[in-house]
Amino acid sequence: MKRSIIKIVLILIAVLYIIGIICVPFMEPLRFNVFAWIIFAVYLLCAIFICGLLGNKNKQYMATDEEKKEGKISQELLKERNKWFMG
């Protein structure tokens, strides 16, 4: 829930900034300021990065019983191999 709120707020700030530059009279000088656009681009890159980090973490990977058995066998074989390298 918190992740989706954070994503919405980050996107909303970017959209409101663009709308503000277009519609609000006292923000009109920012429309032609290169430094303001550079800061906005950096903000967008950071927002995209943060939204990417806050992606869906609820992915579940199901393994069949056969895959679990194969995984246990592989772990045992690796343990045996490591005994020979360590000793």
Rosetta constraint file for C-alpha pairs under 8 A:
AtomPair CA 1 CA 5 HARMONIC 6.43 0.50
AtomPair CA 2 CA 6 HARMONIC 6.20 0.50
AtomPair CA 3 CA 7 HARMONIC 6.25 0.50
AtomPair CA 3 CA 54 HARMONIC 6.05 0.50
AtomPair CA 4 CA 8 HARMONIC 6.11 0.50
AtomPair CA 5 CA 9 HARMONIC 6.13 0.50
AtomPair CA 6 CA 10 HARMONIC 6.20 0.50
AtomPair CA 7 CA 11 HARMONIC 6.24 0.50
AtomPair CA 7 CA 51 HARMONIC 5.85 0.50
AtomPair CA 7 CA 54 HARMONIC 7.92 0.50
AtomPair CA 8 CA 12 HARMONIC 5.89 0.50
AtomPair CA 9 CA 13 HARMONIC 6.10 0.50
AtomPair CA 10 CA 14 HARMONIC 6.62 0.50
AtomPair CA 10 CA 47 HARMONIC 6.17 0.50
AtomPair CA 11 CA 15 HARMONIC 6.29 0.50
AtomPair CA 11 CA 47 HARMONIC 7.57 0.50
AtomPair CA 12 CA 16 HARMONIC 5.97 0.50
AtomPair CA 13 CA 17 HARMONIC 6.10 0.50
AtomPair CA 14 CA 18 HARMONIC 6.48 0.50
AtomPair CA 14 CA 40 HARMONIC 7.97 0.50
AtomPair CA 14 CA 44 HARMONIC 7.25 0.50
AtomPair CA 15 CA 19 HARMONIC 6.23 0.50
AtomPair CA 16 CA 20 HARMONIC 5.80 0.50
AtomPair CA 17 CA 21 HARMONIC 6.18 0.50
AtomPair CA 18 CA 22 HARMONIC 6.37 0.50
AtomPair CA 19 CA 23 HARMONIC 5.94 0.50
AtomPair CA 19 CA 24 HARMONIC 7.78 0.50
AtomPair CA 20 CA 24 HARMONIC 5.03 0.50
AtomPair CA 20 CA 27 HARMONIC 6.57 0.50
AtomPair CA 21 CA 25 HARMONIC 7.88 0.50
AtomPair CA 21 CA 27 HARMONIC 5.27 0.50
AtomPair CA 21 CA 28 HARMONIC 5.61 0.50
AtomPair CA 21 CA 30 HARMONIC 6.67 0.50
AtomPair CA 21 CA 31 HARMONIC 5.98 0.50
AtomPair CA 22 CA 27 HARMONIC 7.99 0.50
AtomPair CA 22 CA 28 HARMONIC 7.00 0.50
AtomPair CA 22 CA 31 HARMONIC 7.65 0.50
AtomPair CA 23 CA 28 HARMONIC 7.95 0.50
AtomPair CA 24 CA 28 HARMONIC 6.71 0.50
AtomPair CA 27 CA 31 HARMONIC 7.36 0.50
AtomPair CA 28 CA 32 HARMONIC 7.77 0.50
AtomPair CA 29 CA 33 HARMONIC 6.61 0.50
AtomPair CA 30 CA 36 HARMONIC 6.17 0.50
AtomPair CA 30 CA 37 HARMONIC 7.95 0.50
AtomPair CA 33 CA 37 HARMONIC 6.69 0.50
AtomPair CA 34 CA 38 HARMONIC 6.27 0.50
AtomPair CA 35 CA 39 HARMONIC 6.27 0.50
AtomPair CA 36 CA 40 HARMONIC 6.17 0.50
AtomPair CA 37 CA 41 HARMONIC 6.07 0.50
AtomPair CA 38 CA 42 HARMONIC 6.26 0.50
AtomPair CA 39 CA 43 HARMONIC 6.16 0.50
AtomPair CA 40 CA 44 HARMONIC 6.15 0.50
AtomPair CA 41 CA 45 HARMONIC 6.22 0.50
AtomPair CA 42 CA 46 HARMONIC 6.22 0.50
AtomPair CA 43 CA 47 HARMONIC 6.02 0.50
AtomPair CA 44 CA 48 HARMONIC 6.06 0.50
AtomPair CA 45 CA 49 HARMONIC 6.16 0.50
AtomPair CA 46 CA 50 HARMONIC 6.10 0.50
AtomPair CA 47 CA 51 HARMONIC 6.04 0.50
AtomPair CA 48 CA 52 HARMONIC 6.09 0.50
AtomPair CA 49 CA 53 HARMONIC 6.29 0.50
AtomPair CA 50 CA 54 HARMONIC 6.18 0.50
AtomPair CA 51 CA 55 HARMONIC 6.39 0.50
AtomPair CA 63 CA 67 HARMONIC 5.96 0.50
AtomPair CA 63 CA 68 HARMONIC 6.49 0.50
AtomPair CA 64 CA 68 HARMONIC 6.36 0.50
AtomPair CA 65 CA 69 HARMONIC 6.25 0.50
AtomPair CA 66 CA 70 HARMONIC 6.25 0.50
AtomPair CA 67 CA 71 HARMONIC 6.09 0.50
AtomPair CA 68 CA 72 HARMONIC 6.27 0.50
AtomPair CA 69 CA 73 HARMONIC 6.26 0.50
AtomPair CA 70 CA 74 HARMONIC 6.14 0.50
AtomPair CA 71 CA 75 HARMONIC 6.20 0.50
AtomPair CA 72 CA 76 HARMONIC 6.25 0.50
AtomPair CA 73 CA 77 HARMONIC 6.22 0.50
AtomPair CA 74 CA 78 HARMONIC 6.16 0.50
AtomPair CA 75 CA 79 HARMONIC 6.18 0.50
AtomPair CA 76 CA 80 HARMONIC 6.28 0.50
AtomPair CA 77 CA 81 HARMONIC 6.18 0.50
AtomPair CA 78 CA 82 HARMONIC 6.07 0.50
AtomPair CA 79 CA 83 HARMONIC 6.35 0.50
AtomPair CA 80 CA 84 HARMONIC 6.87 0.50
AtomPair CA 81 CA 85 HARMONIC 6.65 0.50
AtomPair CA 82 CA 86 HARMONIC 5.94 0.50
AtomPair CA 83 CA 87 HARMONIC 6.05 0.50
